[in-house]
Amino acid sequence: MNNTEKIPVVSKEFLIPFILITSLFSLWGFANDITNPMVAAFKTVMEISTAKAALVQFAFYGGYATMAIPAALFVRKYSYKKGILLGLSLYAFGALLFYPAAQFEVFGFFLGSLYIITFGLAFLETTANPYILSMGDDRTATQRLNLAQAFNPIGSLFGMFVASKFILAALDSEIRNEAGELIFSTLDEAKKAVIRTHDLAIIRNPYVILGAVVILMLIVIALSKMPKRAKNDDQGSPAESFKRLFANGKYREGVLAQLFYVAAQIMCWTFIIQYADNLGISKEAAQNYNIVAMTIFLTSRFITTYLMKYVNEKKLLMIFALCAMATMLGVIFIEGMMGLYLLIATSAFMSLMFPTIYGIALNGLSEEDSTLGAAGLVMAIVGGALMPILQGKIIDEETIGSMAAVNVSFILPFICFCVIAFYGYRTLKVYTD
């Protein structure tokens, strides 16, 4: 890797565009992690099951599956910059829809708003990730994407902080009696209605403010000069690109690995609250553990970006997936606070997975294939829509045999990490280019 050390990760000519596009990673990180705790919040205030509350994740991450391919086709026809501007517009529109959603007090309206937010995020991720990869030498592309992705958890941390201090802590439906039990379900319907109106307004406000911030960012990007991709007039048809991508084993398996990674990440971060709740810890306090997990994730991402100067990223991916499998076994079989600590520690091993799988899968693709290839990897984020619902159904069982159902439910992330470890091994031993 000595040659890589001499090549700048980001050259001076791309520095300002790199900073602007990297700031978008924080924006969607905020959206992701202010939304994860909403599963627990809606469960209480709307009086629904964990499985139904997990539809929050289905709506949020389902938008990626719906819009990733259209986003790629749009960028392919026009430009990275136009794709980013359209993504920011959809993001802002979905966030502002939280205002009427709170007025109508309909859970489905909130789900629709989240769905539209991720229309915008699909455009942003489909565009920003390959854009970052293109801003410099191919030999430092994965390292560059890891650096940009390191700013994603900064937004995530802020989202978690807002969720903890300005949403969960302010919900009247979360008030407990002296025995530590929620009293909301024991109230009459009139009192519940007043509290529900208050709490949905509390949930609404950060999203409306977020919509205004996104509009500001849209204006800044629109007025900034951004580098254009090298124009290739003979791009070929999208069908030809899809055919080449499907025939590429490293890419095809990378999409599958990415699907399982996102599923694991969302399950670990969404249901840390339920895991802590099973230990008698309040939602607000549990969210603080989520913040610790994200801090570890952020720190680890910077460390792994540095390590990639000296250690092959494919080997790191395999090693970190094996470590995550080990911590998941502890989460499942070790009861009490030690299991919770191991769940938090898993974030250290998840830190490099998304950008590394992304970079490995796209490495070696032609420019005309890379945009649609990026869309496939963004579509894989749908893993975060599907598996949390299944995990929620397991948690609703409360106990399975002699074990707490919430502990057993983490068998799903364990399986996901097995798939990622296998992909790391395959890229190291089979796809050696």
C-alpha positions as CSV (number, residue, x, y, z in Angstrom):
1,M,0.0,0.0,0.0
2,N,3.0,2.3,-0.1
3,N,1.9,3.8,-3.5
4,T,-1.4,4.8,-2.0
5,E,0.3,6.8,0.8
6,K,1.8,9.1,-1.8
7,I,-1.5,9.8,-3.5
8,P,-3.7,12.4,-1.8
9,V,-7.1,11.1,-0.7
10,V,-8.7,14.4,-1.8
11,S,-6.7,16.7,-4.1
12,K,-6.9,20.5,-3.8
13,E,-9.0,20.9,-7.0
14,F,-11.8,18.8,-5.5
15,L,-11.5,20.0,-1.8
16,I,-14.5,22.4,-1.8
17,P,-16.9,20.1,-3.7
18,F,-15.7,17.2,-1.5
19,I,-16.6,19.2,1.6
20,L,-20.0,20.2,0.3
21,I,-21.0,16.7,-0.8
22,T,-19.6,15.2,2.4
23,S,-21.9,17.5,4.4
24,L,-24.8,15.6,2.8
25,F,-23.7,12.4,4.5
26,S,-24.4,14.1,7.8
27,L,-27.8,15.3,6.6
28,W,-29.0,11.8,5.8
29,G,-27.3,10.4,8.9
30,F,-29.4,12.8,11.0
31,A,-32.6,11.6,9.2
32,N,-31.7,8.0,9.8
33,D,-31.0,8.2,13.5
34,I,-33.7,10.7,14.6
35,T,-36.1,8.2,13.0
36,N,-34.9,5.0,14.6
37,P,-36.1,5.9,18.1
38,M,-39.5,6.8,16.6
39,V,-40.4,3.1,16.5
40,A,-40.5,3.2,20.3
41,A,-42.2,6.6,20.5
42,F,-45.0,5.7,18.1
43,K,-45.5,2.3,19.8
44,T,-46.5,4.1,23.0
45,V,-48.3,7.2,21.8
46,M,-50.3,5.5,19.1
47,E,-50.8,2.3,21.3
48,I,-49.6,-0.2,18.6
49,S,-47.5,-3.3,18.7
50,T,-43.8,-3.3,18.2
51,A,-44.2,-5.0,14.8
52,K,-46.6,-2.3,13.6
53,A,-44.4,0.5,15.0
54,A,-41.5,-1.1,13.0
55,L,-43.5,0.0,9.9
56,V,-41.6,3.3,10.5
57,Q,-38.5,1.5,9.3
58,F,-40.4,-0.2,6.5
59,A,-41.6,3.2,5.2
60,F,-38.3,4.9,5.7
61,Y,-36.1,2.3,4.1
62,G,-38.6,1.2,1.6
63,G,-38.3,4.6,-0.2
64,Y,-34.7,3.6,-1.1
65,A,-35.9,0.5,-3.0
66,T,-38.6,2.5,-4.8
67,M,-36.5,5.5,-5.9
68,A,-32.8,4.2,-6.3
69,I,-33.1,3.1,-9.9
70,P,-35.1,6.1,-11.1
71,A,-32.5,8.3,-9.3
72,A,-29.7,6.5,-11.2
73,L,-31.4,6.9,-14.5
74,F,-31.9,10.6,-13.8
75,V,-28.3,11.2,-12.9
76,R,-27.2,9.1,-15.9
77,K,-29.2,11.4,-18.2
78,Y,-28.4,14.7,-16.5
79,S,-25.7,15.3,-13.9
80,Y,-24.6,14.6,-10.4
81,K,-25.5,18.1,-9.3
82,K,-29.0,18.0,-10.7
83,G,-29.5,14.6,-8.9
84,I,-28.4,16.1,-5.6
85,L,-30.7,19.2,-6.0
86,L,-33.7,17.0,-6.8
87,G,-32.8,14.8,-3.8
88,L,-32.7,17.7,-1.5
89,S,-36.0,19.0,-2.8
90,L,-37.8,15.7,-2.1
91,Y,-36.0,15.4,1.3
92,A,-37.3,18.9,2.4
93,F,-40.8,18.2,1.1
94,G,-41.1,14.9,3.0
95,A,-39.8,16.5,6.3
96,L,-42.3,19.4,6.0
97,L,-45.2,17.0,5.5
98,F,-44.7,16.1,9.2
99,Y,-46.7,19.3,10.0
100,P,-50.0,18.2,8.4
101,A,-49.3,14.6,9.6
102,A,-49.3,15.8,13.2
103,Q,-52.5,17.9,12.6
104,F,-54.4,14.8,11.3
105,E,-52.8,12.5,14.0
106,V,-52.8,9.5,11.5
107,F,-49.9,7.0,11.8
108,G,-50.2,6.3,8.1
109,F,-49.6,10.0,7.2
110,F,-46.3,9.9,9.2
111,L,-45.3,6.8,7.3
112,G,-46.0,8.5,4.0
113,S,-43.9,11.5,5.0
114,L,-41.0,9.2,5.9
115,Y,-41.4,7.4,2.6
116,I,-41.1,10.7,0.7
117,I,-38.1,11.7,2.8
118,T,-36.3,8.6,1.6
119,F,-37.2,9.4,-2.0
120,G,-34.8,12.3,-1.5
121,L,-32.3,10.3,0.4
122,A,-32.2,7.7,-2.4
123,F,-31.3,10.4,-4.9
124,L,-28.6,11.8,-2.5
125,E,-27.0,8.4,-1.8
126,T,-27.2,7.2,-5.3
127,T,-25.5,10.4,-6.4
128,A,-23.1,11.3,-3.6
129,N,-21.4,8.0,-3.1
130,P,-20.1,7.5,-6.7
131,Y,-19.5,11.3,-6.9
132,I,-17.1,11.0,-4.0
133,L,-15.5,7.9,-5.5
134,S,-14.9,9.9,-8.7
135,M,-13.2,12.9,-6.9
136,G,-9.6,11.6,-7.3
137,D,-7.4,8.6,-8.0
138,D,-9.1,5.2,-8.2
139,R,-6.5,3.7,-5.9
140,T,-7.7,5.9,-3.0
141,A,-11.4,5.7,-3.9
142,T,-12.5,3.3,-1.1
143,Q,-10.4,5.3,1.4
144,R,-12.0,8.5,0.2
145,L,-15.5,7.1,0.6
146,N,-14.7,5.9,4.1
147,L,-13.5,9.4,5.0
148,A,-16.7,11.0,3.6
149,Q,-18.9,8.3,5.3
150,A,-17.1,9.1,8.6
151,F,-19.2,12.3,8.7
152,N,-22.4,10.4,8.4
153,P,-22.3,9.3,12.1
154,I,-21.7,13.0,13.1
155,G,-25.2,13.7,11.7
156,S,-26.4,10.5,13.3
157,L,-25.1,11.5,16.7
158,F,-26.9,14.8,16.4
159,G,-30.1,13.0,15.4
160,M,-29.8,10.7,18.4
161,F,-29.2,13.7,20.7
162,V,-32.3,15.5,19.4
163,A,-34.4,12.3,19.6
164,S,-33.3,11.8,23.2
165,K,-33.3,15.3,24.6
166,F,-36.0,17.0,22.6
167,I,-38.4,14.2,21.7
168,L,-38.3,11.1,24.0
169,A,-37.6,13.3,27.1
170,A,-40.5,15.6,26.3
171,L,-43.2,12.9,25.6
172,D,-46.0,13.0,28.2
173,S,-46.9,9.4,27.1
174,E,-43.6,8.3,28.6
175,I,-44.4,9.4,32.1
176,R,-44.1,6.6,34.6
177,N,-45.4,5.9,38.1
178,E,-43.3,5.3,41.2
179,A,-43.0,1.6,40.2
180,G,-41.5,2.6,36.9
181,E,-44.5,1.6,34.9
182,L,-46.0,3.7,32.0
183,I,-49.3,5.3,33.0
184,F,-50.5,6.3,29.6
185,S,-52.4,3.1,28.9
186,T,-54.3,3.4,32.2
187,L,-55.7,6.9,31.4
188,D,-59.2,7.6,30.0
189,E,-59.6,8.4,26.3
190,A,-60.0,12.1,26.8
191,K,-56.7,12.4,28.6
192,K,-55.0,10.2,26.1
193,A,-56.2,12.4,23.3
194,V,-54.7,15.5,24.9
195,I,-51.4,13.8,25.5
196,R,-51.4,12.3,21.9
197,T,-51.8,15.7,20.4
198,H,-49.0,17.1,22.5
199,D,-46.6,14.3,21.8
200,L,-47.2,14.2,18.0
201,A,-46.4,17.9,18.0
202,I,-43.2,17.1,19.8
203,I,-42.3,14.5,17.2
204,R,-43.2,16.9,14.4
205,N,-41.1,19.9,15.3
206,P,-37.6,18.6,14.6
207,Y,-38.6,17.3,11.2
208,V,-40.1,20.7,10.2
209,I,-36.9,22.4,11.3
210,L,-34.9,19.8,9.4
211,G,-36.9,20.6,6.3
212,A,-35.9,24.3,6.5
213,V,-32.2,23.3,7.0
214,V,-32.3,21.1,3.9
215,I,-33.8,23.9,1.8
216,L,-30.9,26.1,2.9
217,M,-28.4,23.4,1.9
218,L,-30.2,23.1,-1.5
219,I,-29.6,26.8,-2.1
220,V,-25.9,26.6,-1.2
221,I,-25.4,23.6,-3.6
222,A,-27.4,25.3,-6.3
223,L,-25.2,28.4,-6.2
224,S,-21.9,26.5,-6.0
225,K,-19.7,25.4,-8.9
226,M,-19.4,21.6,-8.9
227,P,-17.2,19.4,-11.0
228,K,-18.8,17.5,-13.8
229,R,-18.3,13.9,-14.5
230,A,-16.4,13.0,-17.6
231,K,-19.0,13.0,-20.4
232,N,-19.2,9.8,-22.3
233,D,-21.6,10.2,-25.3
234,D,-21.6,6.5,-26.0
235,Q,-22.9,5.3,-22.6
236,G,-25.0,2.4,-24.1
237,S,-28.4,1.5,-22.9
238,P,-29.3,1.0,-19.2
239,A,-30.3,-2.6,-20.1
240,E,-26.8,-3.3,-21.3
241,S,-25.4,-1.9,-18.0
242,F,-27.8,-4.0,-16.0
243,K,-26.7,-7.1,-17.9
244,R,-23.0,-6.5,-17.2
245,L,-23.7,-5.7,-13.6
246,F,-25.7,-8.9,-13.1
247,A,-22.9,-10.9,-14.7
248,N,-20.3,-9.4,-12.3
249,G,-20.1,-11.8,-9.3
250,K,-18.3,-9.4,-7.0
251,Y,-20.9,-6.7,-7.6
252,R,-23.8,-9.0,-7.4
253,E,-22.7,-10.5,-4.1
254,G,-21.8,-7.0,-2.9
255,V,-25.5,-5.9,-3.3
256,L,-26.6,-8.9,-1.2
257,A,-23.9,-8.2,1.5
258,Q,-25.0,-4.6,1.6
259,L,-28.7,-5.6,2.1
260,F,-27.7,-7.8,5.1
261,Y,-25.4,-5.1,6.5
262,V,-28.1,-2.4,6.5
263,A,-30.5,-4.8,8.0
264,A,-28.1,-5.6,10.8
265,Q,-27.3,-1.9,11.4
266,I,-30.9,-0.9,11.7
267,M,-31.8,-3.8,13.9
268,C,-28.9,-3.2,16.3
269,W,-29.7,0.6,16.6
270,T,-33.5,0.4,16.5
271,F,-34.0,-2.3,19.1
272,I,-31.2,-1.3,21.5
273,I,-34.1,0.6,23.3
274,Q,-36.2,-2.6,23.6
275,Y,-33.1,-4.5,24.8
276,A,-32.5,-1.9,27.5
277,D,-36.2,-1.6,28.3
278,N,-36.1,-5.4,29.1
279,L,-33.5,-4.5,31.7
280,G,-35.8,-1.8,33.3
281,I,-34.1,1.1,31.6
282,S,-36.3,4.0,30.3
283,K,-36.5,5.0,26.7
284,E,-34.7,8.3,27.3
285,A,-31.9,6.6,29.2
286,A,-31.7,3.8,26.5
287,Q,-31.3,6.4,23.8
288,N,-28.2,7.6,25.7
289,Y,-26.7,4.1,25.1
290,N,-27.5,4.5,21.4
291,I,-25.5,7.8,21.5
292,V,-22.6,5.9,23.0
293,A,-22.8,3.2,20.3
294,M,-22.8,5.9,17.6
295,T,-19.8,7.6,19.2
296,I,-17.9,4.3,19.1
297,F,-19.1,3.9,15.5
298,L,-17.8,7.3,14.5
299,T,-14.4,6.9,16.3
300,S,-13.9,3.4,14.7
301,R,-14.7,4.7,11.2
302,F,-11.9,7.3,11.4
303,I,-9.5,4.6,12.8
304,T,-10.4,2.1,10.1
305,T,-10.0,4.8,7.4
306,Y,-6.4,5.2,8.7
307,L,-5.9,1.4,8.9
308,M,-6.7,1.0,5.2
309,K,-3.4,2.6,4.4
310,Y,-1.7,-0.5,5.7
311,V,-4.3,-3.4,5.7
312,N,-6.3,-4.7,2.8
313,E,-9.9,-3.4,3.1
314,K,-11.2,-6.9,2.1
315,K,-9.4,-8.5,5.0
316,L,-10.6,-5.8,7.4
317,L,-14.2,-6.4,6.3
318,M,-13.9,-10.1,7.0
319,I,-12.2,-9.7,10.4
320,F,-14.7,-7.0,11.5
321,A,-17.7,-9.2,10.5
322,L,-16.3,-12.1,12.4
323,C,-15.9,-9.8,15.5
324,A,-19.5,-8.6,15.1
325,M,-20.7,-12.2,15.0
326,A,-18.9,-12.8,18.3
327,T,-20.5,-9.8,20.0
328,M,-23.9,-10.8,18.7
329,L,-23.6,-14.2,20.4
330,G,-22.9,-12.4,23.6
331,V,-26.0,-10.2,23.1
332,I,-28.1,-13.3,22.6
333,F,-26.8,-15.5,25.4
334,I,-25.5,-13.2,28.1
335,E,-28.3,-11.6,30.1
336,G,-28.1,-8.3,31.9
337,M,-25.9,-5.3,31.3
338,M,-23.0,-7.2,29.8
339,G,-25.3,-8.2,26.9
340,L,-26.2,-4.5,26.4
341,Y,-22.5,-3.5,26.5
342,L,-21.8,-6.1,23.8
343,L,-24.6,-4.7,21.7
344,I,-23.1,-1.2,22.0
345,A,-19.6,-2.6,21.2
346,T,-20.9,-4.1,17.9
347,S,-21.0,-0.6,16.4
348,A,-17.2,-0.5,16.4
349,F,-17.2,-3.5,14.0
350,M,-20.1,-2.2,11.8
351,S,-18.2,1.1,11.2
352,L,-16.3,0.2,8.0
353,M,-18.9,-2.1,6.5
354,F,-21.2,0.1,4.4
355,P,-18.6,2.1,2.5
356,T,-16.2,-0.8,2.2
357,I,-18.7,-3.1,0.7
358,Y,-19.8,-0.2,-1.5
359,G,-16.2,0.5,-2.7
360,I,-15.3,-3.1,-3.3
361,A,-18.5,-3.8,-5.2
362,L,-18.1,-0.8,-7.5
363,N,-14.3,-1.1,-8.0
364,G,-13.4,-1.8,-11.6
365,L,-16.8,-0.9,-13.1
366,S,-16.9,1.4,-16.1
367,E,-18.3,4.9,-15.6
368,E,-21.5,4.1,-17.5
369,D,-22.1,1.1,-15.2
370,S,-21.1,2.8,-11.9
371,T,-24.2,5.0,-11.6
372,L,-26.6,2.1,-12.0
373,G,-24.3,0.0,-9.9
374,A,-24.5,2.6,-7.1
375,A,-28.3,2.4,-7.4
376,G,-28.3,-1.3,-6.8
377,L,-26.2,-0.8,-3.7
378,V,-28.6,1.9,-2.5
379,M,-31.6,-0.3,-3.2
380,A,-30.0,-2.8,-0.9
381,I,-30.8,-0.4,1.9
382,V,-34.3,-2.0,1.7
383,G,-32.8,-4.6,4.1
384,G,-33.5,-2.0,6.8
385,A,-37.2,-2.0,5.8
386,L,-37.8,-5.8,6.0
387,M,-35.9,-7.4,8.8
388,P,-36.8,-5.0,11.6
389,I,-40.5,-6.0,11.2
390,L,-39.5,-9.6,11.6
391,Q,-37.4,-8.8,14.7
392,G,-40.4,-6.8,16.1
393,K,-42.6,-9.8,15.7
394,I,-40.1,-11.9,17.7
395,I,-39.8,-9.2,20.4
396,D,-43.7,-9.1,20.7
397,E,-43.5,-12.8,21.9
398,E,-41.9,-11.5,25.1
399,T,-40.4,-14.9,26.0
400,I,-39.2,-17.8,23.8
401,G,-38.5,-20.9,25.9
402,S,-36.5,-19.7,28.9
403,M,-35.0,-16.7,27.2
404,A,-36.2,-13.2,26.7
405,A,-37.6,-12.8,23.2
406,V,-35.6,-9.5,22.7
407,N,-32.4,-11.5,23.3
408,V,-33.4,-14.2,20.9
409,S,-34.3,-11.6,18.2
410,F,-30.7,-10.7,17.7
411,I,-30.1,-14.0,15.9
412,L,-31.2,-12.0,12.9
413,P,-28.2,-9.5,13.0
414,F,-25.9,-12.5,13.7
415,I,-27.1,-14.2,10.4
416,C,-26.5,-10.9,8.6
417,F,-22.9,-10.6,9.9
418,C,-22.3,-14.2,8.7
419,V,-23.2,-13.2,5.2
420,I,-20.9,-10.2,5.3
421,A,-18.0,-12.3,6.7
422,F,-18.5,-14.7,3.8
423,Y,-18.5,-11.8,1.3
424,G,-15.2,-10.5,2.8
425,Y,-13.7,-13.9,2.4
426,R,-14.9,-14.3,-1.2
427,T,-13.5,-10.9,-2.2
428,L,-10.2,-11.7,-0.5
429,K,-9.8,-15.2,-2.0
430,V,-12.0,-15.4,-5.1
431,Y,-12.4,-11.8,-6.5
432,T,-8.7,-10.8,-6.1
433,D,-8.6,-8.1,-8.7
